[in-house]
């Protein structure tokens, strides 16, 4: 089971409307149906583009050349990620051996996107959620929680390993259903941060000794997942257009006495295990390199696939800056809310990575390299 199974809070639901027809001023596309997001905003504010693009019906369409001719900015990180794949997954290495070899040769020669064909690499552009090649890109990260090995002071919130009997709801677990069984891995200072650790599926725990301990996903209690972000929106607590992990944290800070009752409305509960390797791994069992690995819907893009991703540039407030940068990435994870033309980009470890991940709900093009 994937460590990304419970990523739902940052999901940016898309609803295509049929009412708005906008002239794009392009000889290629004279009238383009512009969709809106589920909160009614224009996806062009988040990096989507329509001018000059033709509607695409096929999920993947071969192209003779990648339209974005800018430089690939993460060549070294990508080669490190590919090395991790080859070291940790013989299955993926064997399956994609020829593809990895020619892409590696291309990267070592400078990764000039205009020279893909010289190395026998055939790019295929993805359709996007709207048919105009706009692919949704969210983000996930590895949080760092502050905790102690035994309850003390503000550290009173247990993080549990997998029990023999896991069929207890979140409310039952909060009420003590697992207490006294020696299942506690740590005691953190925040019930909400424990919950968000479960949303991410894995993360690090700082016991205050200067070392970080990696807690990996171990399993789930079998109850259905309910996104608390959606509950806050439905309850009128947070505007839909403002929903993010930051917004949930801010709500929790304003309403500390209501946090437990909110979380109990999501009966699903995640258990962890201490992973001494300290390496963040995706569902493929491969250590992840920030911004060189992604989670995908494997029914569309399987693990091990190499992507050329047009990542939207955003500022520290989540505003799109009007530009994209090319990254090479490998699909190495999955997510329960990652469906269709949607990728979840691994952003890294800690608060800043989490801040950007929580604001990511933007669009760019994606080329599958074969």
C-alpha positions as CSV (number, residue, x, y, z in Angstrom):
1,X,0.0,0.0,0.0
2,X,1.3,3.4,-0.9
3,X,2.6,5.9,1.6
4,X,0.6,8.5,-0.3
5,X,-2.8,6.8,0.0
6,X,-4.2,9.5,2.2
7,X,-3.3,12.7,0.4
8,X,-6.7,14.4,0.1
9,X,-6.5,17.7,1.8
10,X,-4.5,19.4,-0.9
11,X,-6.6,18.0,-3.7
12,X,-7.7,20.7,-6.1
13,X,-11.0,19.4,-7.6
14,X,-11.7,20.4,-11.2
15,X,-15.1,21.0,-12.7
16,X,-15.4,21.9,-16.4
17,X,-18.1,24.4,-17.2
18,X,-19.7,24.6,-20.5
19,X,-21.0,28.2,-20.5
20,X,-17.9,30.2,-21.2
21,X,-16.4,30.5,-24.7
22,X,-13.4,32.7,-24.9
23,X,-11.7,33.9,-28.1
24,X,-8.0,33.3,-27.8
25,X,-6.7,35.4,-30.7
26,X,-4.8,32.5,-32.2
27,X,-4.8,31.1,-35.7
28,X,-4.6,27.6,-34.2
29,X,-7.5,28.0,-31.7
30,X,-10.1,30.6,-32.5
31,X,-12.6,29.6,-29.8
32,X,-11.5,27.7,-26.8
33,X,-13.7,26.4,-24.1
34,X,-12.2,27.8,-20.9
35,X,-13.0,25.7,-17.8
36,X,-13.2,26.9,-14.3
37,X,-11.9,25.3,-11.1
38,X,-14.4,24.0,-8.5
39,X,-14.4,27.4,-6.7
40,X,-15.2,29.3,-9.9
41,X,-11.7,30.8,-10.5
42,X,-9.9,30.9,-13.8
43,X,-7.3,28.2,-14.1
44,X,-5.1,30.6,-16.1
45,X,-4.4,32.3,-12.7
46,X,-2.7,29.1,-11.7
47,X,-0.6,28.6,-14.8
48,X,-3.0,27.1,-17.3
49,X,-2.6,28.3,-20.9
50,X,-5.0,28.2,-23.9
51,X,-3.8,30.6,-26.5
52,X,-2.3,28.9,-29.5
53,X,-3.2,25.4,-28.4
54,X,-5.4,22.9,-30.2
55,X,-7.8,20.6,-28.3
56,X,-6.4,17.1,-27.8
57,X,-8.6,14.0,-27.4
58,X,-5.9,11.4,-26.9
59,X,-4.5,10.8,-23.5
60,X,-1.0,11.0,-25.0
61,X,0.0,12.5,-28.3
62,X,3.4,12.0,-29.9
63,X,5.1,15.2,-30.8
64,X,8.1,15.8,-33.0
65,X,9.5,18.4,-30.7
66,X,8.9,19.7,-27.1
67,X,7.5,23.2,-27.5
68,X,9.2,24.5,-24.4
69,X,12.8,24.9,-25.4
70,X,14.1,26.2,-22.1
71,X,16.9,24.5,-20.0
72,X,16.2,21.5,-17.8
73,X,17.1,22.9,-14.3
74,X,17.5,19.7,-12.3
75,X,19.8,17.5,-14.3
76,X,21.9,16.4,-11.3
77,X,19.0,15.7,-9.1
78,X,17.3,13.7,-11.8
79,X,20.5,11.5,-12.3
80,X,20.6,10.9,-8.5
81,X,16.9,9.9,-8.6
82,X,17.6,7.5,-11.5
83,X,20.5,6.1,-9.7
84,X,18.2,5.4,-6.7
85,X,15.8,3.6,-9.0
86,X,18.6,1.4,-10.3
87,X,19.9,0.7,-6.7
88,X,16.5,-0.1,-5.1
89,X,14.3,-1.5,-7.8
90,X,15.5,-4.2,-10.1
91,X,12.0,-4.5,-11.4
92,X,11.8,-1.0,-12.6
93,X,15.4,-1.0,-13.8
94,X,14.9,-4.1,-15.9
95,X,11.6,-2.8,-17.3
96,X,12.9,0.6,-18.3
97,X,16.6,-0.3,-18.9
98,X,16.7,0.9,-22.5
99,X,14.7,4.1,-21.8
100,X,16.9,5.0,-18.8
101,X,20.0,4.4,-20.8
102,X,19.2,6.7,-23.7
103,X,17.8,9.4,-21.4
104,X,20.9,9.3,-19.2
105,X,23.1,9.7,-22.3
106,X,20.9,12.7,-23.4
107,X,21.2,14.3,-19.9
108,X,25.0,13.8,-19.8
109,X,25.3,15.5,-23.2
110,X,23.5,18.6,-21.8
111,X,19.8,17.7,-21.8
112,X,19.0,20.0,-24.8
113,X,15.3,19.5,-25.4
114,X,15.8,20.2,-29.1
115,X,18.0,17.1,-29.4
116,X,15.7,14.4,-27.9
117,X,15.3,12.7,-31.3
118,X,19.1,12.4,-31.7
119,X,19.1,10.0,-28.7
120,X,16.0,8.1,-29.9
121,X,13.8,9.7,-27.3
122,X,10.2,10.1,-28.3
123,X,8.2,12.7,-26.3
124,X,4.4,12.4,-25.9
125,X,2.4,15.3,-24.5
126,X,-0.4,14.6,-22.0
127,X,-3.9,15.7,-22.8
128,X,-4.3,17.6,-19.5
129,X,-7.5,17.8,-17.5
130,X,-9.1,20.1,-20.1
131,X,-7.8,18.7,-23.3
132,X,-5.5,21.7,-23.7
133,X,-2.5,20.1,-22.1
134,X,-2.9,21.7,-18.7
135,X,-1.9,19.1,-16.1
136,X,-2.7,19.7,-12.5
137,X,0.3,19.8,-10.1
138,X,-0.1,19.6,-6.4
139,X,2.7,18.9,-3.9
140,X,3.5,16.7,-0.9
141,X,6.4,16.6,1.6
142,X,7.9,15.0,4.6
143,X,6.9,16.8,7.8
144,X,9.1,17.1,10.9
145,X,7.3,16.6,14.2
146,X,8.6,17.5,17.6
147,X,8.1,14.6,20.0
148,X,9.3,12.7,23.0
149,X,9.6,8.9,23.7
150,X,7.3,9.1,26.7
151,X,4.5,11.5,27.7
152,X,5.7,14.7,29.3
153,X,4.7,18.3,29.4
154,X,3.0,19.3,26.1
155,X,4.1,16.0,24.5
156,X,0.9,14.0,25.1
157,X,-0.3,12.9,21.6
158,X,0.7,9.3,20.8
159,X,1.9,8.1,17.3
160,X,1.1,4.4,17.1
161,X,2.6,1.4,15.3
162,X,0.3,-1.1,13.7
163,X,-1.7,-3.1,16.3
164,X,-2.8,-6.7,16.0
165,X,-6.4,-5.5,16.0
166,X,-6.6,-2.3,13.9
167,X,-10.4,-2.1,13.6
168,X,-10.9,0.9,15.8
169,X,-12.1,4.2,14.6
170,X,-10.2,7.4,15.1
171,X,-12.6,8.5,17.9
172,X,-12.1,5.1,19.6
173,X,-8.3,5.5,19.3
174,X,-8.4,9.0,20.7
175,X,-10.6,7.6,23.6
176,X,-7.8,5.1,24.5
177,X,-8.6,1.9,22.6
178,X,-4.9,1.3,21.9
179,X,-3.5,2.6,25.2
180,X,-1.4,0.3,27.4
181,X,-0.4,-2.1,24.6
182,X,3.1,-0.7,24.1
183,X,2.3,0.5,20.6
184,X,3.4,4.1,21.1
185,X,6.3,5.1,18.9
186,X,6.4,8.7,20.1
187,X,4.3,11.4,21.8
188,X,4.1,14.7,19.9
189,X,3.0,18.1,21.0
190,X,0.1,18.4,18.5
191,X,-2.9,16.1,17.6
192,X,-3.3,18.1,14.4
193,X,0.3,17.6,13.3
194,X,-0.1,13.9,14.0
195,X,-3.1,13.9,11.7
196,X,-1.2,15.7,9.0
197,X,1.6,13.2,9.3
198,X,-1.0,10.6,8.4
199,X,-2.1,12.7,5.4
200,X,1.4,12.9,4.1
201,X,1.9,9.2,4.8
202,X,5.4,9.5,6.3
203,X,7.7,12.0,7.9
204,X,10.4,12.7,10.5
205,X,10.2,12.9,14.2
206,X,12.6,15.1,16.2
207,X,13.0,13.7,19.8
208,X,15.0,16.8,20.8
209,X,18.4,15.2,20.6
210,X,19.4,16.7,17.3
211,X,18.6,13.6,15.3
212,X,15.7,13.0,13.0
213,X,13.9,9.6,13.0
214,X,12.0,8.6,9.9
215,X,8.5,7.2,10.5
216,X,7.2,5.3,7.4
217,X,3.7,4.3,6.6
218,X,2.7,1.0,8.2
219,X,-1.0,0.7,7.5
220,X,-4.4,2.0,8.1
221,X,-7.4,1.0,10.2
222,X,-9.7,0.1,7.3
223,X,-12.2,3.0,7.8
224,X,-13.0,5.3,4.9
225,X,-11.1,8.6,4.6
226,X,-13.0,11.9,5.0
227,X,-11.1,15.0,4.0
228,X,-11.3,17.5,6.9
229,X,-10.5,20.3,4.5
230,X,-13.7,19.6,2.7
231,X,-15.6,19.4,6.0
232,X,-14.3,22.9,7.0
233,X,-15.4,24.3,3.7
234,X,-18.9,22.6,3.9
235,X,-19.3,23.9,7.5
236,X,-18.5,27.5,6.3
237,X,-15.4,27.6,8.5
238,X,-12.9,28.2,5.6
239,X,-13.7,29.7,2.2
240,X,-13.2,27.1,-0.6
241,X,-10.8,29.3,-2.5
242,X,-8.6,29.6,0.7
243,X,-8.4,25.9,1.6
244,X,-4.9,24.6,2.1
245,X,-2.9,22.9,4.8
246,X,-2.0,26.3,6.1
247,X,-5.6,27.2,6.4
248,X,-6.4,24.0,8.4
249,X,-3.5,24.8,10.8
250,X,-4.7,28.4,11.2
251,X,-8.2,27.2,11.9
252,X,-6.8,24.8,14.5
253,X,-4.8,27.6,16.2
254,X,-8.0,29.6,16.4
255,X,-10.1,26.7,17.6
256,X,-7.9,24.4,19.7
257,X,-10.9,23.0,21.7
258,X,-12.6,21.9,18.4
259,X,-9.7,20.2,16.7
260,X,-10.3,16.7,18.2
261,X,-14.0,16.7,17.3
262,X,-13.2,17.8,13.7
263,X,-10.6,15.1,13.3
264,X,-12.9,12.4,14.7
265,X,-15.3,13.0,11.8
266,X,-12.6,11.3,9.7
267,X,-12.7,7.7,11.1
268,X,-9.6,6.7,9.1
269,X,-6.3,6.4,11.1
270,X,-2.8,5.8,9.9
271,X,-0.2,3.7,11.7
272,X,3.6,4.1,11.3
273,X,6.9,2.2,11.7
274,X,10.3,3.4,12.5
275,X,12.5,3.1,9.4
276,X,16.2,3.2,10.5
277,X,17.3,3.9,6.9
278,X,16.0,7.4,7.3
279,X,15.1,7.6,3.6
280,X,11.8,8.8,2.3
281,X,10.5,6.2,-0.1
282,X,7.5,6.1,-2.4
283,X,5.2,3.2,-3.2
284,X,7.9,1.8,-5.6
285,X,10.3,1.4,-2.6
286,X,12.7,3.9,-4.0
287,X,14.2,6.8,-2.0
288,X,12.8,10.1,-3.3
289,X,14.7,13.1,-4.5
290,X,12.8,16.4,-4.1
291,X,11.5,17.8,-7.4
292,X,12.8,14.8,-9.3
293,X,10.0,12.4,-8.3
294,X,6.2,12.4,-8.5
295,X,3.1,10.5,-7.5
296,X,0.8,9.6,-10.3
297,X,-2.4,7.8,-11.2
298,X,-0.7,4.6,-12.2
299,X,-3.6,3.6,-14.4
300,X,-2.5,6.4,-16.7
301,X,1.3,6.8,-15.9
302,X,2.9,3.7,-14.3
303,X,5.8,3.7,-11.8
304,X,9.2,4.1,-13.4
305,X,8.1,6.4,-16.2
306,X,10.3,9.4,-16.9
307,X,8.6,12.8,-17.4
308,X,9.6,16.2,-18.6
309,X,7.5,18.5,-16.4
310,X,6.8,22.1,-17.0
311,X,6.6,23.2,-13.3
312,X,4.8,26.5,-12.6
313,X,6.8,29.1,-10.7
314,X,4.9,30.2,-7.6
315,X,5.8,32.7,-4.8
316,X,5.7,32.1,-1.1
317,X,2.0,33.0,-1.1
318,X,1.1,30.5,-3.8
319,X,0.7,33.1,-6.6
320,X,1.8,32.0,-10.1
321,X,4.6,34.2,-11.3
322,X,3.8,33.8,-15.0
323,X,6.6,31.4,-15.9
324,X,7.3,27.6,-15.8
325,X,10.6,25.7,-15.4
326,X,11.5,22.3,-16.9
327,X,12.2,19.4,-14.5
328,X,13.0,15.8,-15.3
329,X,11.1,13.5,-12.9
330,X,10.4,9.8,-12.3
331,X,7.1,8.4,-11.3
332,X,7.7,6.6,-8.0
333,X,4.6,7.0,-5.9
334,X,0.8,7.0,-5.9
335,X,-1.9,8.8,-4.0
336,X,-5.5,8.1,-3.3
337,X,-6.5,11.6,-4.5
338,X,-4.1,11.6,-7.4
339,X,-6.4,10.8,-10.3
340,X,-6.3,11.4,-14.0
341,X,-4.1,14.2,-15.4
342,X,-2.8,15.2,-12.0
343,X,0.7,14.7,-10.5
344,X,1.7,15.2,-6.9
345,X,5.3,16.6,-6.8
346,X,7.5,15.6,-3.9
347,X,8.9,18.8,-2.5
348,X,11.2,17.6,0.3
349,X,11.6,17.7,4.0
350,X,10.5,20.3,6.6
351,X,8.4,23.4,7.1
352,X,9.4,25.3,3.9
353,X,8.8,22.3,1.7
354,X,5.5,21.8,3.4
355,X,4.5,25.4,3.0
356,X,5.0,25.3,-0.8
357,X,3.4,21.9,-1.1
358,X,0.4,23.1,0.7
359,X,0.0,26.0,-1.7
360,X,0.6,24.0,-4.9
361,X,-2.5,23.6,-7.1
362,X,-1.2,24.8,-10.4
363,X,-0.9,23.7,-14.0
364,X,1.8,23.0,-16.6
365,X,2.5,20.7,-19.5
366,X,3.9,17.2,-19.1
367,X,5.8,15.1,-21.7
368,X,6.3,11.4,-21.2
369,X,9.7,10.4,-22.5
370,X,10.0,7.1,-24.2
